[in-house]
Amino acid sequence: MGRIKKKGTAGQAKNFITRTQAVRKLQVSLPDFRRLCIYKGIYPREPRSKKKASKSSTPSTTFYYTRDIQYLLHEPLLAKFRDHKALAKKISRHLGRGEVGDAARLEKKGATKLSLDHIIKDRYPTFVDALRDLDDALSLLFLFANLPSTSTVPPKTIALCQRLCLEFEHYLITTNSLRKSFLSIKGIYYQATIQGQDILWLVPYKFVQRVTGDVDFRIMGTFVEFYTTLLGFVNFRLYTTIGLIYPPRFNAKSYEQGGELDAIVLEGRGIEEPKQIESFKGHVNGEVDGGTVPTKTNEEIQKQIATIKEGPNAELDVLEGQDQYQALDQEMNDAIDTFETTGDDADVLPQPQAGGNEAGSLFAPFTFFLSRETPRQPLEFILRAFGCKRIGWDAILGDGAFTTNEADPTITHQIVDRPPMASLPEELQVSESPSDPPPTTVVRPGYRVPGRTLVQPQWVWDCINQLKLLRPDLYAPGATLPPHLSPWVKPTKGAYDPSAPLAEQEREGEAEEAEGFSDDEDEEAQEEEVEKSDDAAADGVALAPSASTPATADLQDDHGMTIAGSESESEPASEADSFAGFDSAPESDTDPTLTQHQRELEAEAAGLNFSETLTKANGQPVKGILKGSGKGDEARKKAAKRRREEEEELERRKMMMGRKKRKVLDKMLYSNRQKEGEAEALRAKRRKIEARRG
């Protein structure tokens, strides 16, 4: 006879432990237990049977793996937590006695910051593991970098998050690692590729954030403390990999003036001059943290611009710039291969992504100017990450602009988000010579500088997602913008694609069929309106006999309404004669609503269908009365016949299949019909919008 097992020593009761038991076993408070679990990456687990795992009649709500809690027993942070708890008791004891000096001395002596370095090394054995876990870290740190300072969110935490995020953006700019971006309701999504790992994070818009009280910032602060340590390790490894010194120098004066990216000064190992972005004019004549930065005169900058431009009269307007865009697009298409499908039923192969060289040369030949109404921070980051070295904006937006003169002749593209503007008057236009520095000219609102391309901000995002320069006339000020689509959602076969023409997605005869349906709907709506007006008129209105009919006797219905044409005193006329003059009767003689109702009543009295009596002079039925008389009905008949043949062929094939495979096929067909219905509804909606515009 085997040994009887004791209850609670095997199975789920042994593998799981409740939160109360874990806190009691670790001998820490509940907030410290939460902090420790966040640092170590231990999360609650869900057992199959809560009643068996809780070892009691009342099932608990939160469970952890027993081996995870056993693993926490050897964590060095437990000793730090206990020391901090003992120190807090001593301080409270001194304050209770009124010994404020001793309490301050103990607080200053025991104010040691927890070190999470060993946890980072423990959780991420390799650098690739840290990159894979960087999505949530970047999203949370960019969120805290945009929050206002409150009692729950100290200013030091916000400043640390902002600096780490700027350092990470500088690495992406230097290596051209940014790949895609998308504007959504939540914020701006970015995707970068670092050492073969795709990193996706979300950055909120630069709005005033309202901190609510229903958010537990203690829990979020714990995550921020861990993620700042993680991002610091990642930035150090990324900078040292490409030969840059970490941490980079920070220009506090430029940051206070709104420089942001301009406040970070990159330096390379073994390089005498600091490695910095050329367009940052904040470093031209200033000192950075007590160190002198080599300066560039305005003449040198203008000479460098002159070598980029073809000549003083090289203007990029909408028409002349098309050749340059096509040439650059052809060069980029030649640099990377694409896989094309061989047939309609073939699978769509994933296309190879462009490298840093292609991404770093997208906006390199151009000089941009950002208007005051555009979002400067995301545009500056994206333009620099894709090769642009010369970006200007108004001085009110902050420090670090290449130029603050909106009328600078070296500007090739201006990003605006305002209605169409007129050309700048001649008296405000400046010289086109790049050798003479242009004076600071304020362009009046509502005017544009001739010789430059004006686009809306969406043009930048669509260009980087497709990695080619799109037509700027489609994104001109005041133009209806193309749909901004997510670069991570790829169109599949049979699904609706907003970027593709409607004719390429429609099945055969779908447009004619939809047109017939719309005509029928309009006819039904008109008939319903006529019936409603007839019902309203029939409550007390007497209908006079038509002028083209013979004299008739009057009949009264139940409501006392006089009906003409029930009996004829003389010889009855033929059916064609009795209805021949209806179409030729002038509309001004009688109300068309009453005439319609009277004709129906006369046709009913004669024992005929009213639709059969309405004919034109050539014998064709009147449009709008007989249904199924247009090309829409013919298209529907052909489509129904084709669908019927396909269904019959499918049924014949299903007869040769087994029951199990037939059920699987039915599920597949059902899901395909659902997707086709959704796509057809979207195409119909787009067809109506295009018809309304046309």
C-alpha positions in Angstrom: 0.0 0.0 0.0 1.4 3.4 -1.1 1.9 6.3 1.2 -1.0 8.7 1.5 0.0 12.1 0.3 -0.7 15.0 2.5 -3.1 17.7 1.2 -1.4 20.8 -0.1 2.1 19.3 -0.7 1.8 18.6 -4.4 0.2 19.9 -7.6 -1.1 23.5 -7.8 -1.2 24.0 -4.1 2.6 23.6 -4.1 3.4 25.4 -7.4 1.4 28.6 -6.5 1.5 30.9 -3.5 -0.8 33.8 -2.6 0.3 37.4 -2.3 -0.3 37.5 1.4 1.8 34.4 1.9 4.6 35.8 -0.3 4.7 39.1 1.7 4.8 37.2 5.0 7.5 35.0 3.7 9.7 37.8 2.5 9.0 39.9 5.6 8.5 43.2 3.7 5.6 45.6 3.3 3.2 45.4 0.4 4.6 48.5 -1.4 8.2 47.1 -1.1 6.9 43.8 -2.4 5.4 45.5 -5.4 8.7 47.4 -6.1 10.7 44.3 -5.8 8.4 42.4 -8.3 8.6 45.2 -10.8 12.4 45.4 -10.6 12.8 41.6 -11.0 10.1 41.2 -13.6 7.9 38.9 -11.6 4.2 39.1 -12.4 1.0 37.4 -11.0 0.0 34.1 -12.5 -3.4 32.5 -13.1 -3.7 28.9 -11.9 -6.2 26.5 -13.5 -8.1 26.0 -10.3 -8.0 28.9 -7.8 -9.7 26.8 -5.1 -7.0 24.1 -5.2 -4.2 26.6 -5.4 -5.4 28.7 -2.4 -5.6 25.6 -0.1 -8.7 27.1 1.4 -12.4 27.3 0.8 -12.3 31.0 -0.2 -10.3 31.3 -3.4 -7.7 34.1 -3.5 -7.4 36.6 -6.3 -3.6 37.0 -6.8 -1.1 34.2 -7.1 2.6 33.9 -7.8 4.8 31.0 -8.7 6.4 29.6 -5.6 9.8 29.3 -7.3 9.7 33.0 -8.2 9.2 34.0 -4.5 11.9 31.6 -3.5 14.1 33.3 -6.0 13.4 36.7 -4.4 14.7 35.5 -1.0 18.2 35.9 -2.2 17.8 39.4 -3.6 20.3 42.0 -2.2 17.6 44.7 -2.3 15.7 43.0 0.5 18.5 44.0 2.9 18.2 47.6 1.6 14.5 47.6 2.2 14.9 46.4 5.7 17.6 48.9 6.5 15.4 51.7 5.1 12.5 50.5 7.3 14.7 50.5 10.4 16.0 54.0 9.5 12.4 55.3 9.1 11.6 54.0 12.6 14.6 55.8 14.1 13.7 59.0 12.4 10.1 58.9 13.6 11.3 58.1 17.1 13.6 61.2 17.2 10.8 63.4 15.8 8.4 62.1 18.5 10.9 63.2 21.1 11.4 66.6 19.5 15.0 65.9 18.4 14.8 67.5 15.0 18.6 67.8 14.5 19.2 64.1 15.2 16.4 63.2 12.8 17.9 65.4 10.0 21.3 63.9 10.6 20.0 60.4 10.3 18.0 61.2 7.2 21.1 62.7 5.5 23.3 59.8 6.6 20.9 57.1 5.3 19.8 58.8 2.1 21.4 56.3 -0.3 20.0 55.6 -3.7 19.2 52.0 -4.7 21.4 50.6 -7.3 19.7 48.6 -10.0 22.7 47.8 -12.1 23.0 44.2 -11.0 19.3 43.7 -11.8 19.8 45.0 -15.4 22.7 42.6 -15.9 20.7 39.8 -14.4 17.5 40.3 -16.4 19.3 40.9 -19.8 22.2 38.6 -20.3 22.8 39.9 -23.8 22.4 43.3 -25.4 19.8 42.0 -27.9 17.6 41.0 -25.0 17.7 44.5 -23.7 16.8 45.9 -27.2 13.8 43.5 -27.4 12.4 44.9 -24.1 12.9 48.6 -25.1 9.5 49.3 -26.6 7.6 49.8 -23.3 10.6 51.6 -21.7 10.7 54.2 -24.5 7.0 54.7 -24.5 6.9 55.3 -20.7 9.9 57.6 -20.7 8.7 59.7 -23.6 5.4 60.0 -21.7 7.0 61.2 -18.5 9.2 63.6 -20.5 6.0 65.4 -21.6 4.3 65.5 -18.2 4.2 68.6 -16.0 6.0 68.5 -12.6 3.7 67.8 -9.7 4.1 66.5 -6.1 3.8 62.9 -7.5 6.1 63.5 -10.5 9.2 65.4 -9.4 11.1 67.7 -11.8 14.3 65.7 -11.5 12.5 62.6 -12.9 11.1 64.6 -15.8 14.5 66.2 -16.6 16.2 62.7 -16.5 13.6 61.3 -18.9 14.0 64.2 -21.3 17.8 63.9 -21.4 17.8 60.1 -22.0 15.2 60.5 -24.7 17.2 63.2 -26.5 20.4 61.0 -26.3 18.5 58.1 -27.8 17.1 60.4 -30.6 20.7 61.6 -31.4 21.8 58.0 -31.9 19.0 57.4 -34.3 19.9 60.6 -36.2 23.6 59.8 -36.3 23.1 56.2 -37.6 19.9 56.9 -39.7 18.2 54.0 -37.9 14.7 55.4 -38.0 12.5 53.6 -40.5 8.8 54.4 -40.1 6.4 56.8 -38.3 2.7 57.1 -38.1 0.3 59.9 -36.8 -2.5 58.4 -34.7 -5.0 59.7 -32.2 -2.9 58.5 -29.3 0.3 60.1 -30.5 3.1 59.6 -33.0 4.4 56.0 -33.5 8.1 55.5 -34.4 9.9 52.4 -35.5 13.7 52.1 -35.6 15.9 49.1 -36.5 18.9 48.7 -34.2 21.2 45.7 -34.7 18.4 43.8 -36.6 15.8 44.4 -33.9 12.7 46.5 -34.7 11.8 48.8 -31.9 8.4 50.5 -31.8 7.4 53.2 -29.3 4.7 55.9 -28.9 5.4 59.6 -28.3 2.5 61.8 -27.1 1.7 65.1 -28.8 3.0 68.4 -27.3 -0.2 69.3 -25.6 -0.8 70.4 -22.0 -1.2 67.2 -20.0 -3.7 67.1 -17.2 -2.6 64.8 -14.4 -5.6 63.1 -12.9 -5.8 61.6 -9.4 -7.0 58.1 -10.5 -3.5 57.1 -11.7 -1.2 55.5 -9.2 2.1 57.3 -9.9 3.9 55.3 -7.2 3.7 52.2 -9.4 4.5 54.1 -12.6 7.4 55.8 -10.8 8.9 52.4 -9.9 8.7 51.5 -13.6 10.3 54.8 -14.6 13.2 54.2 -12.1 13.9 50.8 -13.6 13.5 52.0 -17.3 15.8 55.0 -16.8 18.5 52.6 -15.6 17.8 50.3 -18.6 17.9 53.1 -21.2 21.1 54.5 -19.6 22.8 51.1 -20.2 21.4 50.9 -23.7 22.6 54.4 -24.7 26.0 53.7 -23.3 26.4 50.6 -25.4 25.0 52.3 -28.5 27.3 55.3 -28.2 30.4 53.3 -27.6 29.6 51.0 -30.5 29.8 53.9 -33.0 32.8 55.6 -31.3 31.0 58.3 -29.4 31.7 59.4 -25.8 28.9 58.7 -23.4 27.4 60.6 -21.7 27.5 63.5 -24.2 27.9 67.0 -23.1 24.7 68.9 -22.2 24.2 72.6 -22.9 21.9 73.7 -20.2 21.6 77.3 -21.6 20.5 76.1 -25.1 18.1 73.6 -23.5 16.5 76.5 -21.4 16.0 78.4 -24.7 14.1 75.5 -26.3 17.0 74.0 -28.1 16.2 70.3 -27.1 18.2 68.4 -29.7 20.7 71.3 -30.0 21.4 70.9 -26.2 23.2 67.6 -26.8 26.8 67.9 -28.0 28.3 64.7 -29.5 32.0 63.9 -29.2 33.9 61.1 -30.7 36.9 59.2 -29.2 40.2 60.4 -30.6 38.5 63.3 -32.5 39.6 66.8 -31.7 36.5 68.6 -32.8 33.2 67.6 -31.3 31.0 65.5 -33.6 27.9 67.6 -33.9 25.2 68.3 -36.4 26.2 71.1 -38.8 23.0 72.9 -38.8 23.0 73.7 -35.1 23.7 77.4 -34.9 23.4 77.3 -31.1 27.0 76.1 -31.1 28.4 78.5 -33.5 29.4 81.4 -31.2 28.8 80.0 -27.7 30.5 78.1 -25.0 29.2 74.7 -23.7 29.7 74.0 -20.0 32.9 75.9 -19.8 34.3 74.4 -23.0 34.8 76.3 -26.3 33.3 74.8 -29.4 34.9 75.5 -32.8 32.8 78.1 -34.6 31.7 78.6 -38.2 31.2 82.0 -39.7 28.2 82.9 -41.7 30.3 83.1 -44.9 31.5 79.5 -44.5 27.9 78.4 -44.1 26.8 80.3 -47.2 29.7 78.8 -49.2 28.7 75.3 -48.1 25.1 76.0 -49.2 26.4 77.4 -52.6 28.1 74.1 -53.3 24.9 72.2 -52.7 22.7 74.4 -54.9 23.2 74.3 -58.7 23.2 78.0 -59.0 21.7 81.2 -57.7 18.6 80.7 -59.9 17.9 77.1 -59.1 14.3 77.2 -57.8 12.3 74.2 -56.8 8.7 74.9 -57.7 6.0 72.3 -58.2 6.5 71.8 -61.9 10.3 72.0 -62.2 10.8 69.8 -59.2 9.1 66.8 -60.7 12.1 65.8 -62.7 14.4 65.9 -59.6 11.9 63.9 -57.6 11.7 61.3 -60.3 15.5 61.1 -60.7 16.0 60.7 -57.0 13.2 58.1 -56.8 14.8 56.2 -59.7 18.1 56.1 -58.0 16.6 54.7 -54.8 14.6 52.2 -56.7 17.8 51.0 -58.5 19.5 50.7 -55.2 17.1 48.2 -53.7 15.4 45.2 -55.3 11.7 44.5 -55.1 9.8 41.2 -55.4 6.8 41.3 -57.8 3.9 38.8 -57.9 3.6 36.6 -60.9 -0.1 36.2 -60.9 -3.4 37.3 -59.3 -3.5 34.3 -57.0 0.1 34.4 -56.0 1.2 35.4 -52.5 2.6 38.8 -51.8 6.2 38.5 -50.8 7.7 40.7 -48.1 9.7 43.5 -49.6 13.3 44.1 -48.4 13.7 47.2 -46.3 16.1 50.0 -47.1 19.3 50.5 -45.1 20.7 53.5 -43.4 22.4 54.8 -46.6 19.1 55.1 -48.5 17.3 56.6 -45.4 20.1 59.0 -44.8 19.9 60.6 -48.3 16.1 61.1 -48.6 16.1 64.8 -47.5 19.8 65.5 -47.8 19.6 67.9 -50.8 17.0 70.2 -49.3 16.7 73.1 -46.9 13.4 73.1 -44.9 11.7 75.9 -43.0 9.1 75.0 -40.4 6.2 77.5 -39.9 5.0 78.5 -36.5 1.8 76.4 -36.7 3.6 73.1 -37.4 4.9 70.7 -34.7 8.6 71.5 -34.6 10.0 68.7 -32.4 8.7 65.6 -34.4 9.4 67.3 -37.8 13.0 68.2 -36.8 13.7 64.7 -35.5 12.3 63.0 -38.6 14.0 65.3 -41.1 17.4 65.0 -39.4 17.0 61.2 -39.1 16.5 61.1 -42.9 19.5 63.1 -43.9 18.4 66.8 -43.7 21.2 69.0 -42.3 19.5 72.5 -42.8 16.3 73.1 -40.9 15.1 76.5 -40.0 12.1 77.9 -38.0 10.9 81.0 -36.4 13.0 82.3 -33.4 9.9 82.0 -31.2 10.0 78.2 -31.5 13.3 77.9 -29.8 17.1 77.8 -30.3 19.1 75.6 -32.7 17.6 76.7 -36.1 19.7 76.8 -39.2 18.0 80.1 -40.0 15.2 82.1 -38.5 14.7 84.2 -41.6 11.6 83.0 -43.4 12.5 84.8 -46.6 16.0 83.2 -46.8 16.6 82.3 -50.5 18.4 79.1 -49.6 15.2 77.5 -48.4 13.8 75.0 -50.8 10.9 73.5 -48.9 8.5 75.2 -46.4 6.2 73.1 -44.2 3.0 74.9 -43.5 -0.4 74.0 -42.1 -2.5 77.0 -43.1 -4.9 77.9 -46.0 -3.4 78.7 -49.5 -1.2 81.8 -49.5 -0.5 84.5 -52.1 3.0 85.3 -53.4 5.2 87.7 -51.4 5.2 91.3 -52.7 8.2 92.4 -54.7 9.3 95.0 -52.1 9.7 92.2 -49.5 11.6 89.8 -51.7 15.3 89.5 -51.0 18.3 88.9 -53.1 19.0 85.4 -54.5 22.7 85.6 -54.1 23.9 83.1 -51.5 27.1 84.9 -50.8 25.4 87.8 -49.1 23.6 86.8 -45.9 20.0 87.7 -46.2 18.6 90.2 -43.7 15.9 89.1 -41.3 12.6 89.6 -43.0 9.3 88.8 -41.4 6.9 87.4 -44.1 3.4 88.8 -43.5 0.7 86.2 -42.8 -1.1 85.0 -45.9 1.9 85.4 -48.2 4.4 82.9 -49.6 7.9 83.3 -50.9 8.1 82.4 -54.6 10.6 79.8 -55.7 10.1 77.3 -53.0 7.9 74.2 -52.5 5.1 74.5 -49.9 3.8 71.2 -48.4 1.7 70.2 -45.4 3.3 68.2 -42.6 1.8 64.9 -43.8 4.1 64.9 -46.8 7.1 64.3 -44.6 5.5 61.2 -42.9 4.2 59.7 -46.2 7.6 60.2 -47.8 9.6 58.4 -45.1 7.0 55.5 -44.9 7.3 54.9 -48.7 11.0 55.9 -48.7 10.6 58.1 -51.8 9.8 61.7 -52.5 6.1 62.1 -53.3 4.5 64.7 -55.5 4.3 67.9 -53.5 1.3 69.3 -55.4 -0.9 66.6 -53.7 0.1 68.1 -50.3 -0.1 71.8 -51.2 -1.7 74.2 -48.7 -5.4 73.9 -48.8 -5.4 70.6 -50.9 -7.4 67.6 -49.8 -4.7 65.2 -48.4 -4.4 61.6 -49.4 -5.3 59.0 -46.7 -2.6 58.7 -44.1 -2.2 54.9 -43.7 -0.4 52.9 -41.2 2.9 51.6 -42.6 2.6 48.4 -40.5 -0.8 47.3 -42.0 -0.1 45.6 -45.4 -3.1 45.1 -47.8 -4.0 41.5 -48.4 -5.8 39.9 -51.3 -9.4 40.8 -51.4 -9.2 43.4 -48.7 -9.9 47.1 -49.2 -6.8 49.2 -50.0 -7.4 53.0 -49.7 -4.2 53.8 -51.6 -5.1 51.8 -54.7 -7.5 53.0 -57.4 -11.1 51.8 -57.0 -11.2 50.3 -60.5 -8.3 47.9 -59.6 -10.1 46.5 -56.5 -13.6 46.1 -57.9 -14.8 42.8 -59.1 -16.3 42.5 -62.6 -19.6 44.3 -62.8 -19.5 45.6 -59.3 -19.8 49.3 -60.3 -22.7 48.8 -62.6 -24.4 46.6 -60.0 -23.9 49.2 -57.3 -25.2 51.9 -59.7 -28.4 49.9 -60.3 -28.9 49.4 -56.6 -28.5 53.2 -56.0 -31.0 54.0 -58.7 -33.5 51.5 -57.2 -33.0 53.0 -53.8 -33.6 56.5 -55.2 -36.8 55.2 -56.9 -38.0 53.6 -53.7 -37.4 56.7 -51.8 -39.3 58.8 -54.3 -42.2 56.3 -54.3 -42.3 56.4 -50.5 -42.5 60.1 -50.5 -45.3 60.0 -53.1 -47.2 57.4 -51.0 -46.9 59.6 -47.9 -48.1 62.6 -49.7 -51.0 60.6 -51.2 -52.1 59.3 -47.8 -52.0 62.9 -46.4 -54.0 64.1 -49.4 -56.6 61.3 -49.3 -57.9 62.3 -45.8 -60.2 65.0 -47.2 -59.3 65.8 -50.8 -61.7 65.1 -53.7 -60.0 64.1 -56.9 -61.4 65.5 -60.1 -61.6 63.3 -63.2 -58.9 63.6 -65.8 -59.4 65.8 -68.8 -58.6 63.0 -71.2 -61.1 60.5 -69.8 -64.8 60.3 -70.7 -67.6 61.4 -68.3 -67.9 58.9 -65.5 -70.2 58.2 -62.6 -69.0 58.9 -59.1 -68.5 56.3 -56.4 -68.0 56.9 -52.7 -65.7 54.8 -50.6 -66.1 54.2 -46.9 -64.5 57.6 -46.0 -66.8 59.5 -48.3 -64.1 60.3 -50.9 -65.4 60.8 -54.4 -63.6 58.5 -56.9 -63.9 59.2 -60.6 -63.9 56.7 -63.4 -65.7 53.7 -61.8 -68.5 53.4 -64.4 -69.0 54.9 -67.8 -72.3 56.3 -69.0 -71.4 56.0 -72.7 -69.6 53.3 -74.6 -66.3 52.5 -72.7 -63.1 53.5 -74.5 -60.2 51.2 -75.1 -57.5 50.7 -72.6 -54.9 52.5 -74.7 -57.2 55.4 -75.3 -58.1 55.8 -71.7 -54.4 56.1 -70.7 -52.9 57.6 -73.8 -53.0 61.2 -72.7 -51.5 60.8 -69.3 -47.9 61.4 -70.3 -48.8 64.3 -72.6 -50.9 66.1 -70.0 -49.2 69.3 -68.9 -47.9 69.2 -65.3 -49.1 72.7 -64.6 -52.8 71.8 -65.0 -52.9 69.6 -61.8 -50.8 68.7 -58.9 -48.4 65.9 -59.9 -49.1 64.1 -56.6 -52.9 64.1 -57.2 -52.5 63.1 -60.8 -50.4 60.1 -59.8 -52.9 59.0 -57.2 -55.8 59.5 -59.7 -54.1 57.4 -62.3 -53.6 54.6 -59.9 -57.3 54.7 -58.9 -58.4 54.7 -62.5 -56.1 51.8 -63.4 -57.5 49.9 -60.4 -61.1 50.6 -61.5 -60.3 49.3 -65.0 -58.8 46.1 -63.6 -55.3 46.7 -64.9 -51.8 47.1 -63.4 -50.8 50.7 -63.3 -47.2 50.0 -64.3 -48.4 48.2 -67.4 -50.4 51.2 -68.6 -47.6 53.8 -68.4 -45.8 53.8 -71.7 -44.0 56.3 -73.8 -44.7 57.0 -77.4 -42.3 54.4 -78.6 -43.8 51.7 -76.4 -40.9 51.6 -73.8 -41.7 51.6 -70.1 -41.4 54.9 -68.3 -38.1 55.1 -66.2 -38.6 55.0 -62.5 -41.9 53.0 -62.7 -40.8 49.6 -64.0 -38.0 48.1 -61.9 -35.4 46.0 -63.5 -35.3 48.0 -66.7 -31.7 49.5 -66.5 -28.2 48.3 -66.9 -27.9 47.8 -63.2 -30.5 45.0 -63.4 -28.6 43.4 -66.3 -25.4 43.5 -64.3 -27.1 42.0 -61.3 -28.5 39.2 -63.4 -25.1 38.4 -64.9 -23.5 38.6 -61.4 -26.2 36.3 -59.9 -25.8 33.8 -62.8 -22.1 33.8 -62.3 -22.4 33.3 -58.6 -24.9 30.6 -59.1 -22.6 28.7 -61.4 -19.7 29.1 -59.0 -21.8 27.8 -56.1 -22.9 24.8 -58.2 -19.3 24.0 -59.1 -18.3 24.4 -55.4 -21.0 22.1 -54.3 -19.9 19.5 -56.8 -16.4 19.7 -55.4 -17.6 19.5 -51.8 -19.4 16.3 -52.5 -16.1 14.6 -53.1 -14.7 15.8 -49.7 -15.0 14.2 -46.3 -17.2 15.6 -43.6 -14.2 16.9 -41.6 -12.6 18.7 -44.5 -16.0 20.0 -45.6 -16.6 21.7 -42.2 -13.2 23.3 -42.4 -13.9 24.6 -45.9 -17.3 26.0 -44.7 -15.6 28.0 -42.0 -13.0 29.3 -44.4 -15.7 30.3 -46.9 -17.7 32.0 -44.2 -14.8 34.1 -43.0 -13.9 35.0 -46.6 -17.5 36.1 -47.2 -17.4 38.3 -44.1 -14.1 40.0 -45.3 -15.5 40.4 -48.8 -18.6 42.0 -47.5 -16.6 44.5 -45.4 -14.4 45.4 -48.3 -17.4 45.8 -50.6 -19.1 48.1 -48.1 -15.9 50.3 -47.9 -15.7 50.4 -51.7 -19.3 51.5 -51.9 -18.7 54.2 -49.4 -15.7 55.5 -51.4 -17.7 55.3 -54.6 -20.4 57.6 -53.2 -17.8 60.0 -51.9 -16.1 60.2 -55.3 -19.4 60.6 -57.1 -20.3 63.4 -54.7 -17.0 65.2 -55.4 -17.2 64.6 -59.2 
